[in-house]
C-alpha cells in the first residue's frame, strides 16, 4: 500500500490519484467548470482572469491544465 497526500486538502489517503476520495467530486466539478469556460471563450485569457472568472484557485488551475485532457485548450491561455 502506498500513502498519497491529497493535492486539495493535504490529508493522507490510500488510493491512486492526486486527490482523496472526499475531494474527488470537487475536482471533477471544477474541471468541468474549467472546460466549459474554455470552450465558450474565443479570446485568450490569463491564468489570473480564468481564476477570477471561474472561482478556481491558481493552484488547482495549474494542476488541471497539466493533465492531458486540457492540452487542446492551452493555446487560449496566456501565462
Secondary structure, 3 states (H helix, E strand, C coil): CCEEECCCCCCEEECCCCCCHHHHHHHHHHHHHHHHHHHHCCCCEEHHHHHHHHCCCHHHHHHHHCCHHHHHHHHHEEC
